[in-house]
Amino acid sequence: MAEKIFAEDVKQASTSTRESSPEYVASEQALRWKQDKRIIPLSAGIYFLCYLDRSNIGNAKIMNHSTGDDLMTETGMSNFEYTIALMVFLVAYGLFEVPSNILLKRLRPSRWIAFLMFGWGALTMGLGGVKSYAAVTVVRFLLGVFEAGLFPGLVYYLTFWYKTEERSIRVAFILASATLAGAFGGAIAFGIGHMNQAAGLSAWRWLFIIEGAPSCLSAVAVWFILPDYPEDAKWLTAEERDLAVHRLRLEGSKGMAKAMSWPDAKATLVDWRLWGHYVVYFGISTPFSSLSLFTPSITAGLGYVDLQAQLMTVPPYAVAYIVQILTSWSADHFNARGLHSAAMATIGAVGFLASAVLPADAYAHRYGCLIVAASGAFSCIPPLLGWLSSNIFSTASVGLAIALNIGLGGAPGQIVGVWIYKANEAKAGYPTGHWTNAALLFMVAAGCVILRLYYGFRNRKILRENETGDVRLFKY
């Protein structure tokens, strides 16, 4: 299938003299910077709020536990019921990924994302009023419905604006806002923890109310200021719009392109190499999910208590943010996304492995391992997503493939992540969670290497069959 597409694109793929001229390169750089200033900070801010509202339940679980004013005590939830409440969010998350990406294209990104933001912000605030396990579970499911479309939607959205080799670093800035949210979330929880019983409300209720409100307010701004497509961007000049469309004619999605048809969807579903990407993404999603939800519990098991445990979640996320950005820049710069992901997955696996084998009371050493594990696990995700999107050549199906990657690979992996850090293993240092994450990250590393070798084989075959060499090749 891919070889046929490549053959049809030979003529279009020729690089013109104009495109290699210094004037064209300078114009493209100026355009890219103008897009970056408008799109990337806003997208990162949106995902920051999304991740903050998704993961704050982990802070609510342990906040003021020693005084009995925590989420678990006031709702009467057991640890098993808490895990179910986490899982239903991810079930909804997996089910609504694909429909949401289809609606993003049909309804325009600014409108759809603003709608999602208002929904998840209102639901997060609603968690501040729950009084039972049933209420928590229902609200968390609905929260999953609204948050499902954001991250795959943002990855898909970038394909309307950026070329293949430009995406990983920008996905990294967006995804890294999750690590910032983890860091700020711990700091915010530390502060809000001192509001316990203010106006008669426990601090965990204030946590949900205060962190949900910005999403609702920001949704209004997003409706008006998030640009949809280059073709109709009024903040670009006519020449800039023409350049933005021209430079993505081969490898970007088109805002005005036709909607996906059944043949497009079928071709994506039976392109078996993409399923290799989905399996790899499953492997990285379990560590991502478990760290997102259980870092406060993990730090609490390292000798830190109550609000101090909240504060100690900040350094792992802060270090992971820096490593994530540097890794993604390097992956794009050297066009080696698969190998960068493999390397960082291996580093993360070693961090989890060391945590599993160290004595449970080796608190300082295991805290250092947590920082290494978080840095490795988070850093291999942006190159993986950039790698997938750069190897999908149909405009109509790129949104589906990205949604399937996160829905079929990511959501099941995240569901596994809610089960592996068992409350009854806290004193033993959560060995099941650490061993599971280490094994899955080693699998991710192996899968990346296999895909890299496979793409190298396919490229050599394509070049042999097309003597001109003027073809579209798989990216590494």
C-alpha positions as CSV (number, residue, x, y, z in Angstrom):
1,M,0.0,0.0,0.0
2,A,2.7,2.5,1.0
3,E,4.8,1.8,-2.1
4,K,1.8,2.7,-4.3
5,I,1.3,5.9,-2.4
6,F,5.0,6.7,-2.8
7,A,4.9,6.0,-6.6
8,E,2.0,8.3,-7.0
9,D,3.7,11.1,-5.1
10,V,7.1,11.0,-7.0
11,K,6.3,14.0,-9.1
12,Q,4.9,16.0,-6.1
13,A,7.9,15.2,-3.9
14,S,10.5,16.9,-6.1
15,T,12.2,19.7,-4.3
16,S,12.1,22.8,-6.3
17,T,14.9,25.3,-6.6
18,R,12.7,28.0,-5.1
19,E,12.2,25.9,-1.9
20,S,15.9,25.5,-1.3
21,S,16.7,29.2,-1.8
22,P,17.8,31.3,1.2
23,E,14.8,33.6,0.8
24,Y,12.3,30.7,0.9
25,V,14.0,29.2,4.0
26,A,14.0,32.5,5.8
27,S,10.3,33.0,5.0
28,E,9.5,29.6,6.3
29,Q,11.4,30.1,9.5
30,A,9.6,33.4,10.1
31,L,6.2,31.8,9.4
32,R,7.0,28.9,11.7
33,W,8.0,31.2,14.5
34,K,4.8,33.3,14.1
35,Q,2.7,30.1,14.3
36,D,4.7,28.9,17.3
37,K,3.9,32.1,19.3
38,R,0.2,31.7,18.5
39,I,-0.3,28.0,18.8
40,I,2.2,26.2,21.1
41,P,1.9,28.2,24.4
42,L,-1.9,28.1,24.1
43,S,-2.0,24.4,23.3
44,A,0.4,23.7,26.2
45,G,-1.7,25.8,28.5
46,I,-4.9,23.9,27.6
47,Y,-3.2,20.5,28.2
48,F,-1.7,21.8,31.5
49,L,-5.3,22.5,32.7
50,C,-6.5,19.2,31.4
51,Y,-3.8,17.2,33.1
52,L,-4.2,19.2,36.3
53,D,-7.9,18.4,36.5
54,R,-7.3,14.7,35.6
55,S,-4.6,13.9,38.1
56,N,-5.6,16.0,41.1
57,I,-7.6,13.0,42.5
58,G,-4.2,11.5,43.5
59,N,-3.5,14.5,45.7
60,A,-7.1,14.5,47.0
61,K,-6.7,10.9,48.1
62,I,-4.0,11.6,50.7
63,M,-4.6,15.3,51.5
64,N,-5.1,15.7,55.3
65,H,-5.4,12.0,55.7
66,S,-4.0,12.2,59.3
67,T,-7.0,14.3,60.4
68,G,-9.6,12.2,58.5
69,D,-10.4,15.1,56.1
70,D,-9.3,13.3,53.0
71,L,-11.3,12.1,49.9
72,M,-11.3,8.5,50.9
73,T,-12.6,9.0,54.5
74,E,-15.3,11.5,53.6
75,T,-16.8,9.5,50.7
76,G,-16.3,6.2,52.5
77,M,-14.4,4.7,49.6
78,S,-12.2,1.6,49.9
79,N,-8.9,1.4,48.0
80,F,-10.5,-1.0,45.6
81,E,-13.4,1.4,44.9
82,Y,-10.9,4.2,44.4
83,T,-9.1,2.1,41.8
84,I,-12.5,1.5,40.0
85,A,-13.1,5.2,40.0
86,L,-9.8,5.7,38.3
87,M,-10.5,3.0,35.8
88,V,-13.9,4.2,34.6
89,F,-12.3,7.5,33.6
90,L,-9.9,5.5,31.4
91,V,-12.7,3.4,29.9
92,A,-14.5,6.5,28.8
93,Y,-11.2,8.0,27.7
94,G,-10.6,5.0,25.3
95,L,-14.1,4.8,24.0
96,F,-14.4,8.5,23.0
97,E,-10.9,9.2,21.5
98,V,-11.9,8.4,17.8
99,P,-15.3,10.1,17.8
100,S,-13.8,13.2,19.3
101,N,-11.1,13.4,16.7
102,I,-13.7,13.1,13.9
103,L,-15.8,15.9,15.6
104,L,-12.7,18.1,15.9
105,K,-12.3,18.2,12.2
106,R,-16.1,18.6,11.5
107,L,-16.8,21.3,14.0
108,R,-13.4,23.1,13.9
109,P,-10.7,22.7,16.5
110,S,-11.3,26.0,18.4
111,R,-15.0,25.3,19.0
112,W,-14.6,21.6,19.9
113,I,-11.7,22.1,22.2
114,A,-13.4,25.0,24.0
115,F,-16.5,22.8,24.5
116,L,-14.4,20.0,25.9
117,M,-12.6,22.4,28.3
118,F,-15.8,23.9,29.7
119,G,-17.1,20.4,30.2
120,W,-14.2,19.0,32.1
121,G,-13.7,22.1,34.1
122,A,-17.3,22.0,35.3
123,L,-17.1,18.3,36.1
124,T,-13.9,18.9,38.1
125,M,-15.6,21.5,40.2
126,G,-18.4,19.1,40.6
127,L,-16.1,16.6,42.2
128,G,-15.8,19.1,45.1
129,G,-19.3,18.3,46.0
130,V,-19.4,14.5,45.9
131,K,-20.3,12.6,49.0
132,S,-20.2,9.0,47.9
133,Y,-18.2,6.4,45.9
134,A,-21.1,6.3,43.3
135,A,-20.9,10.0,42.8
136,V,-17.1,10.0,42.4
137,T,-17.4,7.2,39.8
138,V,-20.1,8.8,37.7
139,V,-18.3,12.2,37.6
140,R,-14.9,10.5,36.8
141,F,-16.5,8.7,33.9
142,L,-18.0,11.9,32.5
143,L,-14.6,13.6,33.0
144,G,-13.1,10.9,30.8
145,V,-15.6,11.5,28.1
146,F,-14.7,15.2,27.9
147,E,-10.9,14.8,28.3
148,A,-10.7,11.9,25.8
149,G,-10.5,14.2,22.8
150,L,-7.9,16.7,23.9
151,F,-4.5,15.1,23.6
152,P,-5.1,13.1,20.4
153,G,-6.9,16.1,19.1
154,L,-3.9,18.4,19.8
155,V,-1.5,15.9,18.1
156,Y,-3.9,15.8,15.1
157,Y,-4.2,19.6,15.2
158,L,-0.5,20.1,14.8
159,T,-0.5,18.2,11.5
160,F,-2.6,21.1,10.1
161,W,0.3,23.5,10.8
162,Y,3.6,21.7,11.0
163,K,5.8,19.4,8.8
164,T,6.9,16.0,10.0
165,E,10.3,17.0,11.3
166,E,8.8,19.9,13.2
167,R,6.2,18.0,15.3
168,S,8.0,16.0,18.0
169,I,9.5,19.0,19.7
170,R,6.1,20.8,19.6
171,V,4.3,17.7,20.9
172,A,6.9,17.7,23.6
173,F,6.2,21.2,24.7
174,I,2.5,20.3,24.9
175,L,3.0,16.9,26.6
176,A,5.7,18.4,28.9
177,S,3.0,20.7,30.3
178,A,1.6,17.5,31.9
179,T,4.9,17.2,33.8
180,L,4.6,20.9,34.8
181,A,1.1,20.2,35.9
182,G,2.4,17.3,38.0
183,A,5.0,19.6,39.6
184,F,2.6,22.6,40.1
185,G,-0.2,20.2,41.1
186,G,1.9,19.0,44.1
187,A,2.8,22.6,45.0
188,I,-0.8,23.8,44.6
189,A,-2.0,20.9,46.7
190,F,0.5,21.8,49.4
191,G,-0.9,25.3,49.6
192,I,-4.6,24.3,49.4
193,G,-4.0,21.7,52.0
194,H,-3.7,24.6,54.5
195,M,-7.3,25.7,53.6
196,N,-8.8,22.7,55.4
197,Q,-12.2,23.5,56.8
198,A,-12.2,27.0,55.3
199,A,-15.9,27.9,54.9
200,G,-16.7,24.5,56.3
201,L,-15.2,22.6,53.3
202,S,-12.3,20.1,53.5
203,A,-9.2,21.0,51.6
204,W,-9.6,18.3,48.9
205,R,-13.0,19.8,48.0
206,W,-11.3,23.2,47.6
207,L,-8.7,21.5,45.4
208,F,-11.2,20.4,42.9
209,I,-13.1,23.7,42.9
210,I,-10.0,25.9,42.5
211,E,-8.4,23.8,39.9
212,G,-11.6,23.3,37.8
213,A,-12.5,27.0,37.6
214,P,-9.6,28.1,35.3
215,S,-10.6,25.5,32.6
216,C,-14.2,26.9,32.5
217,L,-13.0,30.5,32.2
218,S,-10.3,29.7,29.7
219,A,-12.7,27.8,27.4
220,V,-14.2,31.2,26.4
221,A,-10.9,32.5,25.4
222,V,-10.0,29.4,23.4
223,W,-13.2,29.6,21.4
224,F,-12.1,33.0,20.1
225,I,-8.3,32.9,19.9
226,L,-7.3,29.3,19.0
227,P,-6.5,29.3,15.2
228,D,-8.2,26.6,13.2
229,Y,-6.4,26.1,9.9
230,P,-3.8,28.0,7.9
231,E,-6.2,28.4,5.0
232,D,-8.4,30.8,7.0
233,A,-6.0,32.3,9.5
234,K,-6.7,36.0,9.4
235,W,-3.7,36.8,11.6
236,L,-1.5,35.6,8.7
237,T,-0.9,37.7,5.6
238,A,-2.1,36.4,2.3
239,E,1.5,35.5,1.4
240,E,2.0,33.7,4.7
241,R,-1.3,31.7,4.3
242,D,-0.2,30.6,0.8
243,L,3.2,29.6,2.1
244,A,1.7,27.7,5.1
245,V,-0.5,25.7,2.8
246,H,2.2,25.1,0.2
247,R,4.8,23.8,2.6
248,L,2.4,21.2,3.9
249,R,1.1,20.0,0.6
250,L,2.9,16.6,0.9
251,E,3.0,15.7,4.6
252,G,0.4,17.7,6.5
253,S,-3.3,17.5,7.1
254,K,-5.5,20.0,5.2
255,G,-8.2,22.0,7.0
256,M,-10.3,22.1,3.8
257,A,-9.7,18.5,2.8
258,K,-12.6,16.1,2.5
259,A,-13.8,14.1,5.5
260,M,-12.5,10.6,6.0
261,S,-14.3,8.0,4.0
262,W,-14.8,4.3,4.8
263,P,-12.0,3.2,2.3
264,D,-9.6,5.7,4.1
265,A,-10.6,4.2,7.5
266,K,-10.3,0.6,6.3
267,A,-6.9,1.2,4.8
268,T,-5.8,2.7,8.2
269,L,-7.3,-0.2,10.2
270,V,-5.5,-2.9,8.1
271,D,-2.1,-1.2,7.9
272,W,-0.5,-3.6,10.2
273,R,2.7,-1.7,10.8
274,L,0.6,0.9,12.6
275,W,-0.4,-1.8,15.1
276,G,3.2,-2.1,16.0
277,H,3.1,1.6,17.1
278,Y,-0.1,0.9,19.1
279,V,1.5,-2.0,21.0
280,V,4.6,0.2,21.8
281,Y,2.3,3.0,23.0
282,F,0.5,0.5,25.2
283,G,3.8,-0.2,26.9
284,I,4.6,3.4,27.6
285,S,1.0,4.3,28.7
286,T,1.1,2.1,31.9
287,P,4.1,3.9,33.4
288,F,2.7,7.3,32.3
289,S,-0.7,6.5,33.9
290,S,0.7,5.0,37.1
291,L,3.1,7.9,37.8
292,S,0.4,10.4,37.0
293,L,-2.0,9.0,39.6
294,F,0.2,7.4,42.2
295,T,3.3,9.7,42.6
296,P,1.8,11.3,45.7
297,S,1.2,7.8,47.2
298,I,4.7,6.7,46.1
299,T,6.4,9.7,47.8
300,A,4.2,9.1,50.9
301,G,5.7,5.5,50.9
302,L,9.2,7.0,50.9
303,G,9.0,8.4,54.4
304,Y,7.1,11.6,53.6
305,V,3.7,12.3,55.2
306,D,0.7,14.4,54.4
307,L,1.5,17.8,52.8
308,Q,5.2,17.0,52.7
309,A,4.4,14.1,50.4
310,Q,2.6,16.5,48.1
311,L,5.6,18.8,48.0
312,M,8.0,16.0,47.2
313,T,6.2,15.2,44.0
314,V,7.6,18.4,42.4
315,P,11.2,17.5,41.7
316,P,10.5,14.3,39.7
317,Y,8.2,16.2,37.4
318,A,10.5,19.2,37.1
319,V,13.4,17.1,36.0
320,A,11.2,15.1,33.7
321,Y,10.1,18.4,32.0
322,I,13.7,19.4,31.1
323,V,14.7,15.9,29.9
324,Q,11.5,15.6,27.8
325,I,12.2,18.9,25.9
326,L,15.9,18.1,25.3
327,T,15.1,14.5,24.1
328,S,12.4,15.7,21.7
329,W,14.6,18.4,20.2
330,S,17.4,15.9,19.7
331,A,15.0,13.3,18.2
332,D,13.8,15.8,15.6
333,H,17.2,17.3,14.9
334,F,18.8,13.9,14.2
335,N,15.7,12.4,12.6
336,A,16.0,9.5,15.0
337,R,12.7,9.3,17.0
338,G,12.6,5.6,17.3
339,L,16.1,5.3,18.8
340,H,15.6,8.2,21.1
341,S,12.4,6.6,22.4
342,A,14.2,3.3,22.9
343,A,17.0,4.9,24.8
344,M,14.8,6.9,27.1
345,A,12.5,3.8,27.7
346,T,15.6,1.9,28.7
347,I,16.6,4.6,31.2
348,G,13.1,4.7,32.7
349,A,13.1,0.9,33.0
350,V,16.4,0.9,34.8
351,G,15.0,3.5,37.3
352,F,11.9,1.3,38.0
353,L,14.1,-1.8,38.2
354,A,16.4,-0.3,40.8
355,S,13.3,0.9,42.8
356,A,12.0,-2.7,42.8
357,V,15.3,-4.3,44.0
358,L,16.4,-1.7,46.6
359,P,15.3,-2.3,50.2
360,A,12.0,-0.7,51.1
361,D,13.6,1.6,53.6
362,A,16.3,3.0,51.2
363,Y,14.2,6.1,50.9
364,A,16.8,8.5,49.5
365,H,18.0,6.0,46.8
366,R,14.5,5.1,45.8
367,Y,13.5,8.7,45.5
368,G,16.4,9.3,43.1
369,C,15.3,6.2,41.2
370,L,11.8,7.8,41.0
371,I,13.3,10.9,39.3
372,V,15.2,8.7,36.8
373,A,12.1,6.6,36.1
374,A,9.8,9.5,35.6
375,S,12.3,11.3,33.3
376,G,12.8,8.2,31.1
377,A,9.1,7.3,30.9
378,F,7.8,10.7,30.1
379,S,10.6,11.6,27.7
380,C,10.0,8.8,25.2
381,I,6.3,9.7,24.5
382,P,6.7,12.8,22.3
383,P,9.1,11.2,19.8
384,L,6.8,8.2,19.6
385,L,3.8,10.4,18.7
386,G,5.9,12.4,16.2
387,W,7.2,9.1,14.7
388,L,3.7,7.8,14.2
389,S,2.3,10.9,12.6
390,S,5.3,11.3,10.3
391,N,4.7,7.9,8.8
392,I,1.0,8.3,8.0
393,F,0.7,9.6,4.4
394,S,-3.1,10.0,4.0
395,T,-4.5,13.4,5.1
396,A,-7.9,11.8,5.7
397,S,-6.7,9.0,8.0
398,V,-4.1,10.7,10.1
399,G,-6.6,11.8,12.8
400,L,-8.0,8.3,13.0
401,A,-4.5,6.7,13.3
402,I,-3.5,9.1,16.1
403,A,-6.8,8.5,17.9
404,L,-6.4,4.7,17.5
405,N,-2.9,4.9,18.9
406,I,-4.0,6.7,22.0
407,G,-7.4,4.9,22.3
408,L,-6.3,1.3,21.5
409,G,-2.8,1.5,22.8
410,G,-2.9,4.3,25.4
411,A,-6.2,3.8,27.2
412,P,-5.8,0.0,27.9
413,G,-2.2,0.7,29.0
414,Q,-3.4,3.4,31.4
415,I,-6.1,1.1,32.7
416,V,-3.4,-1.4,33.7
417,G,-1.6,1.5,35.3
418,V,-4.3,2.1,37.9
419,W,-4.0,-1.4,39.2
420,I,-0.3,-2.0,39.6
421,Y,0.4,0.2,42.6
422,K,-1.3,-1.8,45.3
423,A,-2.2,0.0,48.6
424,N,-1.3,-3.1,50.6
425,E,2.3,-3.0,49.2
426,A,3.0,0.5,50.5
427,K,5.3,-0.7,53.3
428,A,7.1,-3.0,50.9
429,G,7.8,-0.1,48.4
430,Y,5.2,-1.0,45.8
431,P,7.3,-3.8,44.1
432,T,4.5,-4.9,41.7
433,G,4.2,-1.5,40.2
434,H,7.9,-1.0,39.8
435,W,8.5,-4.5,38.2
436,T,5.5,-4.1,35.9
437,N,6.7,-0.6,34.6
438,A,10.3,-1.8,34.2
439,A,9.2,-4.8,32.1
440,L,6.9,-2.7,29.9
441,L,9.5,-0.1,29.3
442,F,12.0,-2.7,28.2
443,M,9.3,-3.9,25.8
444,V,8.9,-0.4,24.5
445,A,12.6,-0.2,23.9
446,A,12.6,-3.5,22.0
447,G,9.6,-2.5,20.0
448,C,11.1,0.8,18.9
449,V,14.3,-1.0,17.7
450,I,12.3,-3.5,15.7
451,L,10.2,-0.8,14.1
452,R,13.3,1.2,13.2
453,L,14.9,-1.9,11.6
454,Y,11.6,-2.6,9.7
455,Y,11.4,0.9,8.3
456,G,15.0,0.7,7.3
457,F,14.3,-2.5,5.4
458,R,11.2,-0.9,3.7
459,N,13.1,2.2,2.7
460,R,15.8,0.1,1.0
461,K,13.2,-1.9,-0.9
462,I,11.5,1.3,-2.0
463,L,14.7,2.8,-3.3
464,R,15.6,-0.4,-5.2
465,E,12.2,-0.3,-6.9
466,N,12.4,3.4,-7.8
467,E,15.7,4.1,-9.5
468,T,15.2,7.8,-9.4
469,G,15.3,7.8,-5.6
470,D,12.8,10.7,-5.7
471,V,10.2,9.1,-3.4
472,R,8.7,9.5,0.0
473,L,10.4,7.3,2.6
474,F,9.5,6.2,6.1
475,K,10.9,8.5,8.8
476,Y,13.0,7.1,11.6
